[in-house]
Each structure stands twice: as structure tokens, then as C-alpha cells.
Amino acid sequence: MNDETQARHYLVIDLEATCDNRDAVPRREMEIIEIGAVLLDTASFEPIAEFQRFVRPVRHPVLTPFCRQLTSITQAEVDDAQGFVAVLDELREFMGDDQPLFCSWGNYDRGQFGLDADFHQVELPFNDEHLNIKQAFSDTLGTRKRFGMAKALDKLGLPLVGTHHRGIDDARNIARILPFAIGAWSVEEVRRAAQFGA
């Protein structure tokens, strides 16, 4: 894919957002509460830098019990956080002038960024290019089946490191899957890199 070879870096992002299992937080009113990102070199797939910030929600400022349990994010962590616009500015600074390729597991993260940006009336720092690693993973396997991140790790024989449904930990795990998903590394190479902490 041209977008993957032209960018000098991959920016693997995973978001956590306000949510509920009883419709207390409608889908269109969900807000980002954590941004986790790992910047990778496109040639070596080495992590270059990481970005993690909590974000204070304003539409539904009190996290539901379901959200707190799912994400392990506490009310105090979001209460002490900056708002979306300020955190987005920090992410923009983290990305720098060299536009990295925005990557995520599925299209949810891209869509959630759009919802928050529309609500706060700000522009996102990304261009139009986006790599759906979930789709790429299935394409590489030659299957129409879609896998969750944890199932994809399992399929590669890799353990899930950290806490699932925490932005920064999920971003790190997705970054480990990326070389296989785009057909750059074999399963054995991915496992070897994980073994030596690459």
C-alpha cells in the first residue's frame, strides 16, 4: 500500500471512551477519555515514542460503573485531566511535522475522533490516510472473519501485555501485530521480536 511506504512512521492509536451497557451514554454522545499512541519506525517497526493522556469528558462527565469496570479508568483520573482540545494540541505536538500514518484496530477510533472533533469544533491533526489494522490482519490471513485484538494476539501466539481496554496498553499490543498484519513479517518474526522485546 502506498500510504504505508510513503509515511516515515506509523502512529498506532487506541482510544477509550465514555460508555454504558444500559444506554445511559448514547453512541453519538460518547467522548474520548484516554488516548494511547505508539509511534513506530516504518522500516524496523521499532517503537520510537509513546503518548498517553486521559481526557476530561463534558457531555457525560461522570463515568458509569460499566465504563470504570471495562477500562479500569477512575473518575479521579478523568476529573484531573485536561479537556479534549488541550489534549489534541498535545497529540499534534507529539506527532510533529512529519505526518505519520494513523493506524488503529478497526475504524472505531477514527470515527470517535471525528465525533469529538465535531462536538468541540476543532480540526484533527491527521490527514485522510488511515490503516485499519483489523482489516489488514484478516486480509493477510486470507479470511473474511474479523478478530478482536486479543483474539489476533492469540492467533499469533502472543500474550496480551498490560490491561485490556486501556488505551496505551492496547496501542502497544496492536503495534506488535502491525508487522504481520501488513505482510512485512511472518508469524515467527513477530514472535521472535516479542521474545526479545522489540
C-alpha positions in Angstrom: 0.0 0.0 0.0 1.4 3.4 -1.0 0.3 5.2 2.2 2.3 2.7 4.3 5.5 3.1 2.3 5.4 6.9 2.0 5.0 7.6 5.7 8.2 7.5 7.8 6.3 6.5 10.9 3.2 4.6 11.9 1.1 6.1 14.7 -0.8 3.3 16.3 -3.7 4.8 18.4 -6.2 3.2 20.7 -8.9 5.2 22.4 -11.1 4.6 25.4 -14.4 6.5 25.6 -17.4 7.1 27.9 -19.8 4.2 27.6 -22.6 2.3 29.2 -24.3 -1.1 28.8 -27.7 0.4 29.6 -27.9 3.2 27.1 -27.1 5.9 29.6 -24.5 7.2 27.1 -25.8 7.2 23.6 -23.3 6.2 20.9 -23.3 9.7 19.4 -22.5 11.2 22.8 -19.6 9.0 23.7 -16.4 11.0 24.4 -12.7 10.1 24.5 -11.4 9.6 28.0 -8.0 8.2 27.1 -5.7 8.4 24.1 -2.9 5.9 23.9 -0.4 6.1 21.0 2.8 4.4 19.9 5.0 5.9 17.2 6.8 3.2 15.1 9.5 3.4 12.5 8.2 2.1 9.2 11.4 0.3 8.3 12.2 -1.5 11.6 8.9 -1.4 13.4 10.8 -0.2 16.5 8.8 1.9 18.9 10.2 5.5 18.8 7.9 7.2 21.4 4.7 6.8 23.3 1.8 9.2 24.1 -0.7 8.6 26.9 -3.2 11.1 28.2 -6.5 11.0 30.0 -9.2 13.3 28.7 -11.9 15.0 30.8 -15.4 14.4 29.3 -18.0 17.2 29.4 -21.2 15.7 28.0 -21.3 12.8 30.5 -18.7 13.8 33.0 -19.4 11.1 35.5 -18.2 7.7 34.3 -20.7 4.9 34.5 -19.9 1.8 36.6 -19.7 -0.2 33.4 -17.2 2.2 31.9 -15.0 2.2 35.0 -15.0 -1.6 35.2 -14.3 -2.0 31.5 -11.5 0.4 31.2 -10.1 0.5 34.8 -10.0 4.3 34.4 -11.1 6.1 37.5 -13.3 9.1 38.0 -10.4 10.9 39.6 -8.2 10.3 36.6 -10.6 12.0 34.2 -11.6 14.7 36.6 -7.9 15.7 36.9 -7.3 15.5 33.1 -7.4 18.3 30.5 -10.2 18.7 28.0 -10.2 17.3 24.5 -9.0 20.4 22.7 -5.9 20.8 25.0 -5.0 17.1 24.8 -5.5 17.1 21.0 -3.0 20.0 20.9 -0.5 17.9 22.8 -1.1 15.0 20.4 -0.5 17.3 17.5 2.8 18.4 19.0 3.8 14.8 19.7 3.2 13.9 16.1 5.5 16.6 14.9 5.8 17.9 11.3 6.4 14.5 9.8 2.9 13.3 9.2 2.8 9.7 10.5 0.2 7.2 9.2 -2.7 6.9 11.6 -3.3 3.3 12.4 -5.9 1.6 14.6 -7.7 -1.7 15.2 -10.8 -1.2 13.1 -12.5 2.1 12.2 -13.9 2.9 15.6 -11.1 5.1 16.8 -11.1 7.2 13.6 -14.9 7.7 14.0 -14.7 8.6 17.6 -12.0 11.2 16.9 -14.4 12.6 14.4 -17.3 12.8 16.9 -15.2 14.6 19.5 -13.7 17.0 16.9 -17.2 17.9 15.5 -18.5 18.5 19.0 -15.6 20.7 20.0 -15.4 22.3 16.5 -11.7 21.6 16.0 -9.7 20.1 13.3 -7.9 16.8 13.7 -4.2 16.6 13.1 -4.5 13.6 10.8 -4.6 13.6 7.0 -7.1 11.4 5.2 -4.9 8.3 5.2 -5.8 5.6 7.8 -4.7 2.0 8.2 -7.3 -0.3 9.6 -5.1 -3.0 11.1 -8.0 -5.2 11.9 -8.9 -5.4 8.2 -5.3 -5.8 7.2 -4.9 -8.7 9.7 -7.8 -10.6 8.2 -6.6 -9.8 4.6 -3.2 -11.2 5.4 -4.8 -14.4 6.8 -7.0 -14.6 3.7 -10.2 -14.8 5.7 -13.3 -12.7 5.9 -13.6 -13.3 9.6 -12.8 -10.3 11.8 -10.8 -10.7 15.0 -10.8 -8.7 18.2 -7.3 -7.6 19.2 -7.0 -10.2 22.0 -8.0 -13.0 19.5 -5.5 -11.7 17.0 -2.7 -11.8 19.5 -3.8 -15.4 20.4 -3.7 -16.4 16.8 -0.1 -15.2 16.6 0.8 -17.0 19.8 1.5 -13.7 21.6 0.4 -12.9 25.1 -1.7 -9.8 25.8 0.6 -7.4 27.7 -0.9 -4.9 30.2 -4.5 -4.2 30.8 -7.1 -4.8 28.0 -9.3 -1.8 27.3 -6.6 0.7 28.4 -5.6 2.9 25.5 -1.8 2.8 25.9 -1.7 -0.9 26.6 -3.9 -1.8 23.7 -1.9 0.5 21.4 1.3 -1.3 22.4 -0.3 -4.7 21.7 -1.7 -3.5 18.4 1.8 -2.2 17.4 3.1 -5.8 18.0 0.5 -7.1 15.5 1.1 -4.5 12.8 4.2 -6.0 11.0 2.3 -9.3 10.5 -1.0 -7.5 9.5 0.6 -5.6 6.7 2.6 -8.7 5.5 6.0 -7.4 6.4 6.8 -10.1 9.0 6.0 -13.7 9.3 4.4 -15.1 12.5 7.8 -16.4 13.5 9.4 -13.0 13.1 6.6 -11.4 15.2 7.1 -14.0 17.9 10.8 -13.5 17.9 10.5 -9.7 18.2 8.1 -10.1 21.1 10.5 -12.5 22.8 13.4 -10.0 22.6 11.2 -7.1 23.5 11.2 -5.3 20.1 
